[in-house]
Amino acid sequence: MEKDGLAKSSDISIEKEGIISQSLLKDGIPNQSLSDDHIGIENIAVEPNKLYEAVSALRNYGFNYLQCQGGYDEGPGKNLVSFYHFITVDDLQKIEKIKEVRLKVFLKRDSDLSIPSLYKIFKGSDWQERETFDMYGINFIDHPNPKRLLMPEDWRGWPLRKDYIQPDFYELQDAY
């Protein structure tokens, strides 16, 4: 069920390593090649403690723009996932003809939900990481402003988790 220490989701099919996955492996960064998405973009899973190293390598390969960071919940009792979509916005890529890649970090919901913030590499991750924290409870270590973005600071729970129980309407009235 695990390959190179990476947690495998029941919904993920493992494929042979793609070109980016192979490059990361050559650079000593363990990862798991996942099936390409519906338009052929390579998907790669990395462990939380290897995320910063993997993203630094991707930046060196020419992926110089974090297009999107977000999260999702695979379902009650399953993994929470932080995903990243990187693109090349100029012709500096060192790996020929590859212009997009996606990274995923799978986190067991009953374990530590902390991963490194990418703010030092990509400043645009600021609000995206805050939204992922706010909605799913994934903590981003070394984020410069780790506060809720969409919900009030005193909000309990993570509204986009599939096991979230909405608070009683009357509890919300106590705020006035």
Secondary structure, DSSP 8 states (H G I E B T S, - for coil): -EETTEE--TT--B-S--HHHHHHHHTT---EEE---TT--EEEE--GGGHHHHHHHHHHHT--EEEEEEEEE-STTSEEEEEEEEE--STT-SSTT--EEEEEEEEETTS--EEE--TTT-TTHHHHHHHHHHHH--EEET-S----SSS-TT--S-TTSTT-----HHHHHTT-
